[in-house]
Amino acid sequence: MTKTKHPIGLKTLFFTEMWERMSYYGMRGILVLFMTASITNGGLDFSNASASAIYGIYAAAVYLMALPGGWIADNLFGQQKTILFGGIVIMFGHLSLAVPNMNFFYLGLILVVLGTGLLKPNISAIVGGLYENNPSMKESGFTIFYMSINIGSILGFFICGYLGENIGWHYGFGAAGIGMLLGVLQYKFNLKSLGDIGLKPTNVISHEKRNAYKKITLTISLLTLIFIFSGLTGLWSINPVPLANILTLIIASISLIYFLYIYFLGQLSEDEKKKVIMIFVLFIGAALFWSGFDQGGSSFNIFAKEYTDRIIFGWEYPASWLQILNPLFVVILAPFMSYLGFS
């Protein structure tokens, strides 16, 4: 690999991530709109509060699942296989959402959460591994990879948004599933371009211990499925609004307790304590940013639908299309940032 040439594996990961983000953001662009639409318009007729709460729980679960997703790759299957498994689960999740049935709706959300947790952290890790022997190009490589995220989101908002809002909600969800199918096929057929990067688990553990971990993972998965299907069959029900509030309190409390534990009981030096404070400040900043960013799928979408004049030359464009602007500007600027990475 020369200094000015990116590894061929970046192309494989670029298009895999592009199609995955197309499916993710395409679905996200119409999710709350579908939930709040009236039954006569093909929606679920949820209140804005309930729809936003469900979306918030879903978004939080996507971020949290990155932790077990990374652990599974590092200890059980390796990053390459975990990405493939994740893509397949995501695909079935979107196809479940395409089925006009309430049970399949919730099942689809759960599958997308699980699949995204398996795929998202590990594909970024492999991108970093591609540049292990050429770290000077890593920043430029990640800039190109980041551009795939935004191209995918543009495609998702455009295609799924149009189909969902103008043809039928489940056509939009189905398009997201087809997008992920293309990503899975593209990834599978080009796996050789990644070589041995992420092929095996990074943590060397005994065969017996790995089998024990797999049994534990399988048991937890089965118990989770039993819990999910018991809810789908009506054995229990939960009000999403108070649940979202409770989860917010629990996550915030655990995070604060963790930082306090590290700071006061972690036997750190004064210099290390200063670094923990800096990490905590960055943690708060990141939490505020992403909580605002993800309003794009809930409150911003509702505002665009109900309070925005979207008529151009007598045609009303989909509310979800307003979310195209952010990734569009990133795509326009990304080549210039990548060029700066070479200089």
NORSULMO-V710421 format. One record per run of one state. SS is the DSSP state (A for helix, B for strand, O for the rest). FROM is the first residue (numbers start at 1). LEN is the number of residues. If there is no record, write none. Layout:
BEGIN
SS:FROM:LEN
SS:FROM:LEN
END
This chain:
BEGIN
O:1:8
A:9:28
O:37:2
A:39:3
O:42:6
A:48:30
O:78:1
A:79:19
O:98:4
A:102:29
O:131:4
A:135:33
O:168:1
A:169:21
O:190:1
A:191:4
O:195:12
A:207:26
O:233:7
A:240:26
O:266:4
A:270:28
O:298:1
A:299:9
O:308:3
B:311:2
O:313:2
B:315:2
O:317:2
A:319:24
O:343:1
END
